[in-house]
Amino acid sequence: HGTDTMAFTASVLGFLLADLGKPVVLTGSQRPLAFTRTDARSNLINAVDLACRGVAEIGIAFGSTWIRGVASDKRSVGRFEAFHSPNLDALAELGVDVWVAETAGRFERRVPPGLGAALEMDILVLTPHPGMAWRKAPEGVRAILIQAFGAGNLPMGREDLKAFLADARERKLPVVVTSQCEDGGVDLSAYELGRALEAAGAIPGGLHTRWAALAKLGLLLGAGRSVEDIRAAFAVSWAGEPLPAGNWQHR
């Protein structure tokens, strides 16, 4: 699989195949197989090795780690250790020996019945920056994913942002909020701005990566689920994606 979108594919498959009961291992390489200094051979060998171990996980084997697909992200364009799992420990470490975590394959599967494999990806993805103007979502958009600052903060004093959120609410567009930060996640109760955002109808994405959030949102939209169904889904771990433990920001 190409590395640029592998984390998204792994997230979708992690949700769709959570009940498969068999390993599904994705891999790829930073340098093509024909190159002398390729990482393709070792990645492929490791992926086959892991697939033969029978651990029921859908994940990415890359470099020296195997990570859960629904918790994965690409972090480097130039290193052989291109992928990581910022909020979850690795499933396995691959070196002279292969160390598989005791927790690998041990998670509660809670994918809702009747979800189907249809993906609806007319999702507006926004990464705000200071001073950004907020305009109403274009027609045809089915949902909005905002990669907010820190624990889920946005400049809620701006009238154009208030109008943006009010328009989304009126049109019944789910607005899911994840974090721009590499690790950690969203806790809309942590700050006044986050609380105002949640009061305006935003759905906290917790520790979901951008790819897991997109995959979960796309599957829910494809199944025709409501805004409240989507809100409930982001508070539940379907396939071992990490969730905050209580009010995790303030422990």
NUKETI-458512 format. One record per residue (C-alpha): x, y, z negated; residue number from 0; residue in three letters. Coordinates in steps of 0.5 Angstrom, whole numbers. Layout:
<atoms>
<atom c1="X" c2="Y" c3="Z" num="NUM" residuo="ALA"/>
...
</atoms>
This chain:
<atoms>
<atom c1="0" c2="0" c3="0" num="0" residuo="HIS"/>
<atom c1="2" c2="7" c3="1" num="1" residuo="GLY"/>
<atom c1="5" c2="10" c3="-5" num="2" residuo="THR"/>
<atom c1="1" c2="17" c3="-4" num="3" residuo="ASP"/>
<atom c1="-6" c2="14" c3="-6" num="4" residuo="THR"/>
<atom c1="-4" c2="8" c3="-9" num="5" residuo="MET"/>
<atom c1="-7" c2="10" c3="-16" num="6" residuo="ALA"/>
<atom c1="-13" c2="12" c3="-13" num="7" residuo="PHE"/>
<atom c1="-14" c2="5" c3="-10" num="8" residuo="THR"/>
<atom c1="-12" c2="2" c3="-16" num="9" residuo="ALA"/>
<atom c1="-17" c2="6" c3="-20" num="10" residuo="SER"/>
<atom c1="-23" c2="4" c3="-15" num="11" residuo="VAL"/>
<atom c1="-21" c2="-4" c3="-15" num="12" residuo="LEU"/>
<atom c1="-20" c2="-3" c3="-23" num="13" residuo="GLY"/>
<atom c1="-27" c2="-2" c3="-23" num="14" residuo="PHE"/>
<atom c1="-30" c2="-6" c3="-18" num="15" residuo="LEU"/>
<atom c1="-26" c2="-12" c3="-20" num="16" residuo="LEU"/>
<atom c1="-26" c2="-12" c3="-27" num="17" residuo="ALA"/>
<atom c1="-30" c2="-18" c3="-28" num="18" residuo="ASP"/>
<atom c1="-26" c2="-22" c3="-23" num="19" residuo="LEU"/>
<atom c1="-22" c2="-26" c3="-28" num="20" residuo="GLY"/>
<atom c1="-16" c2="-26" c3="-24" num="21" residuo="LYS"/>
<atom c1="-10" c2="-22" c3="-23" num="22" residuo="PRO"/>
<atom c1="-10" c2="-16" c3="-17" num="23" residuo="VAL"/>
<atom c1="-3" c2="-13" c3="-16" num="24" residuo="VAL"/>
<atom c1="-1" c2="-7" c3="-12" num="25" residuo="LEU"/>
<atom c1="6" c2="-5" c3="-10" num="26" residuo="THR"/>
<atom c1="9" c2="-1" c3="-4" num="27" residuo="GLY"/>
<atom c1="16" c2="2" c3="-4" num="28" residuo="SER"/>
<atom c1="19" c2="9" c3="-4" num="29" residuo="GLN"/>
<atom c1="24" c2="7" c3="2" num="30" residuo="ARG"/>
<atom c1="22" c2="2" c3="8" num="31" residuo="PRO"/>
<atom c1="23" c2="-5" c3="8" num="32" residuo="LEU"/>
<atom c1="28" c2="-4" c3="14" num="33" residuo="ALA"/>
<atom c1="33" c2="0" c3="10" num="34" residuo="PHE"/>
<atom c1="39" c2="-2" c3="6" num="35" residuo="THR"/>
<atom c1="37" c2="1" c3="0" num="36" residuo="ARG"/>
<atom c1="30" c2="-1" c3="0" num="37" residuo="THR"/>
<atom c1="26" c2="-2" c3="-6" num="38" residuo="ASP"/>
<atom c1="21" c2="-6" c3="-2" num="39" residuo="ALA"/>
<atom c1="24" c2="-13" c3="-3" num="40" residuo="ARG"/>
<atom c1="24" c2="-12" c3="-11" num="41" residuo="SER"/>
<atom c1="18" c2="-9" c3="-12" num="42" residuo="ASN"/>
<atom c1="14" c2="-15" c3="-7" num="43" residuo="LEU"/>
<atom c1="18" c2="-20" c3="-11" num="44" residuo="ILE"/>
<atom c1="16" c2="-17" c3="-18" num="45" residuo="ASN"/>
<atom c1="9" c2="-17" c3="-15" num="46" residuo="ALA"/>
<atom c1="8" c2="-24" c3="-13" num="47" residuo="VAL"/>
<atom c1="11" c2="-26" c3="-20" num="48" residuo="ASP"/>
<atom c1="6" c2="-22" c3="-24" num="49" residuo="LEU"/>
<atom c1="0" c2="-25" c3="-19" num="50" residuo="ALA"/>
<atom c1="3" c2="-32" c3="-21" num="51" residuo="CYS"/>
<atom c1="2" c2="-31" c3="-28" num="52" residuo="ARG"/>
<atom c1="-5" c2="-31" c3="-29" num="53" residuo="GLY"/>
<atom c1="-6" c2="-25" c3="-33" num="54" residuo="VAL"/>
<atom c1="-13" c2="-22" c3="-31" num="55" residuo="ALA"/>
<atom c1="-11" c2="-15" c3="-30" num="56" residuo="GLU"/>
<atom c1="-12" c2="-10" c3="-24" num="57" residuo="ILE"/>
<atom c1="-5" c2="-6" c3="-23" num="58" residuo="GLY"/>
<atom c1="1" c2="-3" c3="-20" num="59" residuo="ILE"/>
<atom c1="8" c2="-7" c3="-20" num="60" residuo="ALA"/>
<atom c1="13" c2="-2" c3="-18" num="61" residuo="PHE"/>
<atom c1="20" c2="-1" c3="-21" num="62" residuo="GLY"/>
<atom c1="21" c2="-4" c3="-27" num="63" residuo="SER"/>
<atom c1="14" c2="-4" c3="-30" num="64" residuo="THR"/>
<atom c1="7" c2="-6" c3="-29" num="65" residuo="TRP"/>
<atom c1="1" c2="-1" c3="-31" num="66" residuo="ILE"/>
<atom c1="-6" c2="-2" c3="-31" num="67" residuo="ARG"/>
<atom c1="-9" c2="1" c3="-25" num="68" residuo="GLY"/>
<atom c1="-15" c2="5" c3="-28" num="69" residuo="VAL"/>
<atom c1="-9" c2="9" c3="-32" num="70" residuo="ALA"/>
<atom c1="-4" c2="10" c3="-27" num="71" residuo="SER"/>
<atom c1="-1" c2="16" c3="-23" num="72" residuo="ASP"/>
<atom c1="4" c2="17" c3="-18" num="73" residuo="LYS"/>
<atom c1="10" c2="22" c3="-22" num="74" residuo="ARG"/>
<atom c1="16" c2="22" c3="-17" num="75" residuo="SER"/>
<atom c1="17" c2="23" c3="-9" num="76" residuo="VAL"/>
<atom c1="24" c2="21" c3="-10" num="77" residuo="GLY"/>
<atom c1="25" c2="16" c3="-16" num="78" residuo="ARG"/>
<atom c1="24" c2="8" c3="-15" num="79" residuo="PHE"/>
<atom c1="20" c2="9" c3="-22" num="80" residuo="GLU"/>
<atom c1="15" c2="13" c3="-18" num="81" residuo="ALA"/>
<atom c1="9" c2="11" c3="-22" num="82" residuo="PHE"/>
<atom c1="7" c2="11" c3="-29" num="83" residuo="HIS"/>
<atom c1="1" c2="10" c3="-34" num="84" residuo="SER"/>
<atom c1="1" c2="17" c3="-38" num="85" residuo="PRO"/>
<atom c1="-4" c2="15" c3="-44" num="86" residuo="ASN"/>
<atom c1="-3" c2="7" c3="-44" num="87" residuo="LEU"/>
<atom c1="3" c2="3" c3="-45" num="88" residuo="ASP"/>
<atom c1="5" c2="-1" c3="-39" num="89" residuo="ALA"/>
<atom c1="3" c2="-8" c3="-38" num="90" residuo="LEU"/>
<atom c1="9" c2="-11" c3="-37" num="91" residuo="ALA"/>
<atom c1="17" c2="-9" c3="-36" num="92" residuo="GLU"/>
<atom c1="21" c2="-12" c3="-31" num="93" residuo="LEU"/>
<atom c1="28" c2="-13" c3="-32" num="94" residuo="GLY"/>
<atom c1="33" c2="-19" c3="-33" num="95" residuo="VAL"/>
<atom c1="27" c2="-22" c3="-36" num="96" residuo="ASP"/>
<atom c1="20" c2="-20" c3="-35" num="97" residuo="VAL"/>
<atom c1="16" c2="-18" c3="-42" num="98" residuo="TRP"/>
<atom c1="9" c2="-18" c3="-41" num="99" residuo="VAL"/>
<atom c1="5" c2="-14" c3="-47" num="100" residuo="ALA"/>
<atom c1="0" c2="-18" c3="-51" num="101" residuo="GLU"/>
<atom c1="-5" c2="-13" c3="-50" num="102" residuo="THR"/>
<atom c1="-5" c2="-15" c3="-42" num="103" residuo="ALA"/>
<atom c1="-12" c2="-17" c3="-40" num="104" residuo="GLY"/>
<atom c1="-15" c2="-16" c3="-47" num="105" residuo="ARG"/>
<atom c1="-20" c2="-11" c3="-46" num="106" residuo="PHE"/>
<atom c1="-28" c2="-10" c3="-46" num="107" residuo="GLU"/>
<atom c1="-31" c2="-10" c3="-39" num="108" residuo="ARG"/>
<atom c1="-37" c2="-5" c3="-39" num="109" residuo="ARG"/>
<atom c1="-38" c2="-4" c3="-32" num="110" residuo="VAL"/>
<atom c1="-45" c2="-2" c3="-31" num="111" residuo="PRO"/>
<atom c1="-49" c2="-7" c3="-27" num="112" residuo="PRO"/>
<atom c1="-52" c2="-6" c3="-20" num="113" residuo="GLY"/>
<atom c1="-46" c2="-1" c3="-19" num="114" residuo="LEU"/>
<atom c1="-44" c2="-3" c3="-12" num="115" residuo="GLY"/>
<atom c1="-38" c2="-2" c3="-8" num="116" residuo="ALA"/>
<atom c1="-41" c2="5" c3="-4" num="117" residuo="ALA"/>
<atom c1="-36" c2="11" c3="-5" num="118" residuo="LEU"/>
<atom c1="-39" c2="18" c3="-5" num="119" residuo="GLU"/>
<atom c1="-33" c2="22" c3="-4" num="120" residuo="MET"/>
<atom c1="-36" c2="29" c3="-3" num="121" residuo="ASP"/>
<atom c1="-33" c2="32" c3="-9" num="122" residuo="ILE"/>
<atom c1="-30" c2="39" c3="-10" num="123" residuo="LEU"/>
<atom c1="-24" c2="38" c3="-13" num="124" residuo="VAL"/>
<atom c1="-21" c2="45" c3="-16" num="125" residuo="LEU"/>
<atom c1="-15" c2="46" c3="-20" num="126" residuo="THR"/>
<atom c1="-16" c2="53" c3="-23" num="127" residuo="PRO"/>
<atom c1="-10" c2="58" c3="-24" num="128" residuo="HIS"/>
<atom c1="-10" c2="65" c3="-27" num="129" residuo="PRO"/>
<atom c1="-14" c2="70" c3="-24" num="130" residuo="GLY"/>
<atom c1="-18" c2="65" c3="-19" num="131" residuo="MET"/>
<atom c1="-24" c2="67" c3="-16" num="132" residuo="ALA"/>
<atom c1="-30" c2="63" c3="-17" num="133" residuo="TRP"/>
<atom c1="-35" c2="62" c3="-12" num="134" residuo="ARG"/>
<atom c1="-41" c2="57" c3="-11" num="135" residuo="LYS"/>
<atom c1="-40" c2="50" c3="-9" num="136" residuo="ALA"/>
<atom c1="-41" c2="49" c3="-2" num="137" residuo="PRO"/>
<atom c1="-47" c2="46" c3="1" num="138" residuo="GLU"/>
<atom c1="-47" c2="38" c3="1" num="139" residuo="GLY"/>
<atom c1="-42" c2="37" c3="-5" num="140" residuo="VAL"/>
<atom c1="-45" c2="32" c3="-9" num="141" residuo="ARG"/>
<atom c1="-40" c2="33" c3="-15" num="142" residuo="ALA"/>
<atom c1="-35" c2="38" c3="-18" num="143" residuo="ILE"/>
<atom c1="-28" c2="35" c3="-21" num="144" residuo="LEU"/>
<atom c1="-24" c2="41" c3="-25" num="145" residuo="ILE"/>
<atom c1="-17" c2="40" c3="-27" num="146" residuo="GLN"/>
<atom c1="-17" c2="45" c3="-33" num="147" residuo="ALA"/>
<atom c1="-12" c2="48" c3="-37" num="148" residuo="PHE"/>
<atom c1="-9" c2="44" c3="-43" num="149" residuo="GLY"/>
<atom c1="-15" c2="40" c3="-47" num="150" residuo="ALA"/>
<atom c1="-20" c2="43" c3="-42" num="151" residuo="GLY"/>
<atom c1="-20" c2="50" c3="-42" num="152" residuo="ASN"/>
<atom c1="-23" c2="55" c3="-37" num="153" residuo="LEU"/>
<atom c1="-24" c2="63" c3="-37" num="154" residuo="PRO"/>
<atom c1="-31" c2="63" c3="-40" num="155" residuo="MET"/>
<atom c1="-31" c2="70" c3="-40" num="156" residuo="GLY"/>
<atom c1="-31" c2="71" c3="-33" num="157" residuo="ARG"/>
<atom c1="-38" c2="72" c3="-30" num="158" residuo="GLU"/>
<atom c1="-36" c2="69" c3="-23" num="159" residuo="ASP"/>
<atom c1="-35" c2="62" c3="-27" num="160" residuo="LEU"/>
<atom c1="-41" c2="63" c3="-31" num="161" residuo="LYS"/>
<atom c1="-45" c2="64" c3="-24" num="162" residuo="ALA"/>
<atom c1="-41" c2="58" c3="-21" num="163" residuo="PHE"/>
<atom c1="-43" c2="53" c3="-27" num="164" residuo="LEU"/>
<atom c1="-50" c2="56" c3="-27" num="165" residuo="ALA"/>
<atom c1="-51" c2="54" c3="-20" num="166" residuo="ASP"/>
<atom c1="-48" c2="47" c3="-21" num="167" residuo="ALA"/>
<atom c1="-53" c2="46" c3="-27" num="168" residuo="ARG"/>
<atom c1="-59" c2="48" c3="-23" num="169" residuo="GLU"/>
<atom c1="-57" c2="44" c3="-17" num="170" residuo="ARG"/>
<atom c1="-56" c2="38" c3="-21" num="171" residuo="LYS"/>
<atom c1="-48" c2="37" c3="-19" num="172" residuo="LEU"/>
<atom c1="-44" c2="34" c3="-25" num="173" residuo="PRO"/>
<atom c1="-38" c2="38" c3="-27" num="174" residuo="VAL"/>
<atom c1="-33" c2="33" c3="-30" num="175" residuo="VAL"/>
<atom c1="-27" c2="36" c3="-33" num="176" residuo="VAL"/>
<atom c1="-20" c2="33" c3="-33" num="177" residuo="THR"/>
<atom c1="-13" c2="36" c3="-35" num="178" residuo="SER"/>
<atom c1="-8" c2="39" c3="-31" num="179" residuo="GLN"/>
<atom c1="-3" c2="36" c3="-36" num="180" residuo="CYS"/>
<atom c1="1" c2="30" c3="-35" num="181" residuo="GLU"/>
<atom c1="-1" c2="26" c3="-41" num="182" residuo="ASP"/>
<atom c1="-6" c2="27" c3="-47" num="183" residuo="GLY"/>
<atom c1="-13" c2="29" c3="-44" num="184" residuo="GLY"/>
<atom c1="-19" c2="33" c3="-45" num="185" residuo="VAL"/>
<atom c1="-23" c2="35" c3="-52" num="186" residuo="ASP"/>
<atom c1="-28" c2="40" c3="-50" num="187" residuo="LEU"/>
<atom c1="-29" c2="41" c3="-58" num="188" residuo="SER"/>
<atom c1="-22" c2="43" c3="-59" num="189" residuo="ALA"/>
<atom c1="-22" c2="51" c3="-57" num="190" residuo="TYR"/>
<atom c1="-28" c2="56" c3="-57" num="191" residuo="GLU"/>
<atom c1="-27" c2="56" c3="-49" num="192" residuo="LEU"/>
<atom c1="-28" c2="48" c3="-49" num="193" residuo="GLY"/>
<atom c1="-34" c2="49" c3="-53" num="194" residuo="ARG"/>
<atom c1="-37" c2="54" c3="-48" num="195" residuo="ALA"/>
<atom c1="-35" c2="50" c3="-42" num="196" residuo="LEU"/>
<atom c1="-39" c2="44" c3="-45" num="197" residuo="GLU"/>
<atom c1="-45" c2="48" c3="-47" num="198" residuo="ALA"/>
<atom c1="-45" c2="50" c3="-40" num="199" residuo="ALA"/>
<atom c1="-46" c2="43" c3="-38" num="200" residuo="GLY"/>
<atom c1="-39" c2="40" c3="-36" num="201" residuo="ALA"/>
<atom c1="-38" c2="33" c3="-38" num="202" residuo="ILE"/>
<atom c1="-31" c2="32" c3="-41" num="203" residuo="PRO"/>
<atom c1="-26" c2="27" c3="-38" num="204" residuo="GLY"/>
<atom c1="-23" c2="25" c3="-44" num="205" residuo="GLY"/>
<atom c1="-16" c2="21" c3="-42" num="206" residuo="LEU"/>
<atom c1="-18" c2="19" c3="-35" num="207" residuo="HIS"/>
<atom c1="-13" c2="21" c3="-30" num="208" residuo="THR"/>
<atom c1="-15" c2="25" c3="-24" num="209" residuo="ARG"/>
<atom c1="-15" c2="18" c3="-20" num="210" residuo="TRP"/>
<atom c1="-19" c2="14" c3="-25" num="211" residuo="ALA"/>
<atom c1="-24" c2="20" c3="-26" num="212" residuo="ALA"/>
<atom c1="-25" c2="21" c3="-18" num="213" residuo="LEU"/>
<atom c1="-26" c2="13" c3="-17" num="214" residuo="ALA"/>
<atom c1="-31" c2="13" c3="-23" num="215" residuo="LYS"/>
<atom c1="-35" c2="19" c3="-20" num="216" residuo="LEU"/>
<atom c1="-35" c2="17" c3="-13" num="217" residuo="GLY"/>
<atom c1="-38" c2="10" c3="-15" num="218" residuo="LEU"/>
<atom c1="-43" c2="13" c3="-20" num="219" residuo="LEU"/>
<atom c1="-45" c2="18" c3="-14" num="220" residuo="LEU"/>
<atom c1="-45" c2="12" c3="-9" num="221" residuo="GLY"/>
<atom c1="-50" c2="8" c3="-14" num="222" residuo="ALA"/>
<atom c1="-55" c2="14" c3="-14" num="223" residuo="GLY"/>
<atom c1="-54" c2="15" c3="-22" num="224" residuo="ARG"/>
<atom c1="-56" c2="22" c3="-25" num="225" residuo="SER"/>
<atom c1="-52" c2="27" c3="-28" num="226" residuo="VAL"/>
<atom c1="-54" c2="24" c3="-35" num="227" residuo="GLU"/>
<atom c1="-52" c2="17" c3="-33" num="228" residuo="ASP"/>
<atom c1="-45" c2="20" c3="-31" num="229" residuo="ILE"/>
<atom c1="-44" c2="24" c3="-37" num="230" residuo="ARG"/>
<atom c1="-45" c2="17" c3="-41" num="231" residuo="ALA"/>
<atom c1="-40" c2="13" c3="-36" num="232" residuo="ALA"/>
<atom c1="-35" c2="18" c3="-38" num="233" residuo="PHE"/>
<atom c1="-35" c2="17" c3="-45" num="234" residuo="ALA"/>
<atom c1="-35" c2="9" c3="-44" num="235" residuo="VAL"/>
<atom c1="-29" c2="5" c3="-42" num="236" residuo="SER"/>
<atom c1="-31" c2="1" c3="-36" num="237" residuo="TRP"/>
<atom c1="-24" c2="-3" c3="-35" num="238" residuo="ALA"/>
<atom c1="-19" c2="-1" c3="-40" num="239" residuo="GLY"/>
<atom c1="-18" c2="6" c3="-38" num="240" residuo="GLU"/>
<atom c1="-16" c2="10" c3="-45" num="241" residuo="PRO"/>
<atom c1="-21" c2="14" c3="-49" num="242" residuo="LEU"/>
<atom c1="-20" c2="19" c3="-54" num="243" residuo="PRO"/>
<atom c1="-20" c2="16" c3="-61" num="244" residuo="ALA"/>
<atom c1="-25" c2="20" c3="-65" num="245" residuo="GLY"/>
<atom c1="-23" c2="27" c3="-65" num="246" residuo="ASN"/>
<atom c1="-16" c2="26" c3="-63" num="247" residuo="TRP"/>
<atom c1="-13" c2="33" c3="-62" num="248" residuo="GLN"/>
<atom c1="-14" c2="34" c3="-69" num="249" residuo="HIS"/>
<atom c1="-11" c2="28" c3="-72" num="250" residuo="ARG"/>
</atoms>
